């Protein structure tokens, strides 16, 4: 059984993961669309920047976020001056770090789904008088929905498992930024922390497996629905 403090860690982890996905999904879809359909100079550079968090050490990503969003950083100073908002040592900063680390997985899944859409269907709809927005809402989006859902769930699984960028950017503050991975790391430093590690690691495995199975089931269900249509 989890203690009250451990349940709070689980709740914070889920909160961070959901916030990361809510904030990242619009950007992920936009980037996936640009990379799948766009033809513009610098496209390969944009592709590299999107996938950079996959190959960079997470600590480097966290350090770059720290430079950008610190109170005297280029982004952090603007947030502080205009809105009185700071992300350091806050759960919102943990959500930002998690979203950045999950972004490449989300973009890749959504991009592959958009590229798989038969553009002849879109051309036929336009020939019949449908405008760009109607084509998008009635053809492109429904056909790419499996990849969008898969990207969303995989991104969530990645965000709740984020460690390196989070601890570098917003530290390991109990009640604010201490998600499951950080709590496991803290418990590993204690002489009698094995039981805590076992409980929290079990919860992490259950959440990750649930997310992966959910992604597969949602993708299959959406695929069957599209075949029926």
C-alpha positions as CSV (number, residue, x, y, z in Angstrom):
1,X,0.0,0.0,0.0
2,X,1.2,3.5,-0.8
3,X,1.4,6.1,1.9
4,X,-0.3,9.5,1.7
5,X,2.9,11.1,0.6
6,X,3.4,8.5,-2.1
7,X,-0.1,9.0,-3.4
8,X,0.6,12.7,-3.6
9,X,3.7,11.9,-5.7
10,X,1.6,9.8,-8.1
11,X,-1.1,12.5,-8.3
12,X,1.6,15.1,-9.1
13,X,3.1,12.9,-11.7
14,X,-0.3,12.5,-13.5
15,X,-0.9,16.2,-13.2
16,X,2.4,17.0,-14.8
17,X,1.9,14.4,-17.6
18,X,-1.6,15.7,-18.4
19,X,-0.5,19.3,-18.4
20,X,2.5,18.5,-20.6
21,X,0.3,16.8,-23.2
22,X,-2.4,19.5,-23.2
23,X,0.3,22.1,-23.8
24,X,2.3,20.1,-26.3
25,X,-0.3,18.6,-28.5
26,X,-1.2,21.7,-30.6
27,X,2.5,22.4,-31.2
28,X,3.2,18.7,-32.0
29,X,0.4,18.6,-34.6
30,X,1.5,21.9,-36.2
31,X,5.1,20.6,-36.5
32,X,4.0,17.2,-37.8
33,X,1.8,18.9,-40.4
34,X,4.7,21.2,-41.5
35,X,7.1,18.3,-41.8
36,X,4.6,16.0,-43.5
37,X,3.2,18.5,-46.0
38,X,5.4,21.6,-46.0
39,X,8.0,22.3,-48.7
40,X,10.1,25.2,-47.6
41,X,13.8,26.0,-47.1
42,X,15.2,24.8,-43.8
43,X,12.7,21.9,-43.5
44,X,15.5,19.5,-42.7
45,X,16.8,21.8,-40.0
46,X,13.4,22.0,-38.4
47,X,13.2,18.3,-38.5
48,X,16.6,18.0,-36.7
49,X,15.6,20.6,-34.1
50,X,12.3,18.8,-33.4
51,X,14.1,15.4,-32.8
52,X,17.1,16.9,-31.0
53,X,15.8,16.0,-27.5
54,X,15.9,12.4,-28.5
55,X,19.6,12.4,-29.0
56,X,20.8,15.1,-26.6
57,X,21.5,14.0,-23.0
58,X,18.4,15.0,-21.0
59,X,20.6,17.0,-18.7
60,X,21.6,19.2,-21.7
61,X,18.0,19.8,-22.6
62,X,17.3,20.8,-19.0
63,X,20.2,23.1,-18.9
64,X,19.0,24.8,-22.1
65,X,15.6,25.2,-20.5
66,X,17.2,26.7,-17.4
67,X,19.1,29.3,-19.5
68,X,15.9,30.2,-21.5
69,X,13.4,30.3,-18.6
70,X,15.5,31.5,-15.7
71,X,14.3,34.8,-14.2
72,X,17.0,36.6,-16.2
73,X,16.7,34.4,-19.3
74,X,15.3,35.6,-22.6
75,X,12.0,33.9,-22.1
76,X,11.8,33.8,-18.3
77,X,12.4,37.5,-18.0
78,X,9.5,38.3,-20.3
79,X,7.1,35.9,-18.4
80,X,8.2,37.5,-15.1
81,X,7.9,41.1,-16.3
82,X,4.5,40.7,-18.1
83,X,2.7,38.1,-16.1
84,X,4.6,37.7,-12.9
85,X,5.1,34.0,-13.7
86,X,8.2,31.9,-13.0
87,X,8.6,28.2,-13.9
88,X,11.6,27.4,-11.7
89,X,11.0,25.0,-8.8
90,X,7.3,24.8,-9.9
91,X,5.2,21.9,-11.2
92,X,4.5,23.9,-14.3
93,X,8.3,23.9,-15.0
94,X,8.3,20.1,-14.6
95,X,5.4,19.9,-17.1
96,X,7.4,22.1,-19.6
97,X,10.4,19.8,-19.3
98,X,8.3,16.7,-19.7
99,X,6.5,18.2,-22.7
100,X,9.8,19.1,-24.5
101,X,11.1,15.6,-24.0
102,X,7.9,14.0,-25.2
103,X,7.5,16.3,-28.2
104,X,9.7,14.3,-30.7
105,X,7.7,11.1,-30.1
106,X,4.4,12.8,-30.6
107,X,5.5,14.6,-33.7
108,X,6.9,11.4,-35.3
109,X,3.7,9.4,-34.6
110,X,1.4,12.2,-35.9
111,X,3.7,12.9,-38.9
112,X,3.7,9.3,-40.1
113,X,-0.1,9.2,-39.8
114,X,-0.5,12.4,-41.8
115,X,1.8,11.1,-44.5
116,X,-0.2,8.0,-44.8
117,X,-3.4,9.9,-45.7
118,X,-4.2,9.4,-49.4
119,X,-4.0,12.9,-50.8
120,X,-6.2,11.8,-53.7
121,X,-9.1,11.8,-51.4
122,X,-8.4,15.4,-50.4
123,X,-8.0,16.4,-54.1
124,X,-11.4,14.8,-54.9
125,X,-13.1,16.7,-52.0
126,X,-11.6,19.9,-53.3
127,X,-12.8,19.1,-56.8
128,X,-16.3,18.7,-55.4
129,X,-16.2,22.2,-53.9
130,X,-15.0,21.5,-50.3
131,X,-12.8,24.3,-48.9
132,X,-9.4,23.7,-47.2
133,X,-10.9,23.7,-43.7
134,X,-13.7,21.3,-44.6
135,X,-11.2,19.0,-46.2
136,X,-9.1,19.1,-43.1
137,X,-11.9,18.4,-40.6
138,X,-13.8,15.8,-42.7
139,X,-10.9,13.9,-44.3
140,X,-7.4,14.7,-43.1
141,X,-8.0,14.8,-39.4
142,X,-10.2,11.6,-39.2
143,X,-7.8,9.6,-41.3
144,X,-4.8,10.7,-39.2
145,X,-6.6,10.2,-35.9
146,X,-4.9,6.9,-35.0
147,X,-1.5,8.5,-35.2
148,X,-2.7,11.5,-33.2
149,X,-4.0,9.3,-30.4
150,X,-0.9,7.1,-30.4
151,X,1.3,10.1,-30.2
152,X,-0.8,11.6,-27.4
153,X,-0.6,8.4,-25.2
154,X,3.1,7.7,-26.0
155,X,3.9,11.3,-25.2
156,X,2.1,11.0,-21.9
157,X,4.0,7.8,-21.1
158,X,7.3,9.5,-21.9
159,X,6.4,12.6,-19.9
160,X,5.6,10.7,-16.6
161,X,8.9,9.0,-16.9
162,X,11.0,12.1,-17.5
163,X,13.9,12.5,-15.1
164,X,17.1,14.2,-16.4
165,X,15.7,17.4,-17.9
166,X,13.3,17.9,-15.0
167,X,15.8,17.6,-12.2
168,X,18.2,19.9,-14.1
169,X,15.6,22.5,-14.9
170,X,13.4,22.6,-11.8
171,X,15.3,20.5,-9.2
172,X,13.7,17.8,-7.0
173,X,11.3,19.7,-4.7
174,X,8.8,17.6,-2.7
175,X,5.3,18.6,-3.5
176,X,6.2,20.7,-6.4
177,X,8.5,19.0,-8.9
178,X,9.1,15.6,-7.3
179,X,7.4,13.2,-9.7
180,X,7.8,9.4,-9.6
181,X,11.2,9.2,-11.3
182,X,12.6,11.9,-9.0
183,X,11.0,10.3,-5.9
184,X,12.6,6.9,-6.8
185,X,15.9,8.6,-7.2
186,X,15.6,10.2,-3.8
187,X,14.6,6.9,-2.2
188,X,17.6,5.2,-3.7
189,X,19.8,7.5,-1.6
190,X,18.3,6.3,1.7
191,X,19.6,3.3,3.6
192,X,16.1,2.0,4.1
193,X,14.6,3.2,0.9
194,X,14.3,-0.2,-0.9
195,X,10.6,-0.7,0.0
196,X,9.7,2.8,-1.2
197,X,11.6,2.2,-4.4
198,X,9.8,-1.1,-5.0
199,X,6.3,0.5,-4.5
200,X,7.0,3.6,-6.7
201,X,8.7,1.5,-9.4
202,X,5.7,-0.8,-9.5
203,X,3.4,2.2,-9.9
204,X,5.6,3.5,-12.7
205,X,5.6,0.2,-14.5
206,X,1.8,-0.1,-14.2
207,X,1.3,3.4,-15.6
208,X,3.7,2.9,-18.5
209,X,2.2,-0.4,-19.5
210,X,-1.3,1.0,-19.2
211,X,-0.3,3.9,-21.5
212,X,1.3,1.6,-24.1
213,X,-1.7,-0.9,-24.1
214,X,-4.1,2.0,-24.2
215,X,-2.3,3.5,-27.2
216,X,-2.4,0.2,-29.1
217,X,-6.1,-0.4,-28.3
218,X,-7.1,3.2,-29.3
219,X,-5.1,2.9,-32.5
220,X,-6.8,-0.4,-33.5
221,X,-10.3,0.9,-32.6
222,X,-9.8,4.1,-34.7
223,X,-8.4,2.0,-37.5
224,X,-11.5,-0.3,-37.5
225,X,-13.8,2.8,-37.4
226,X,-12.0,4.2,-40.4
227,X,-12.3,1.0,-42.4
228,X,-16.1,0.9,-41.7
229,X,-16.4,4.5,-43.0
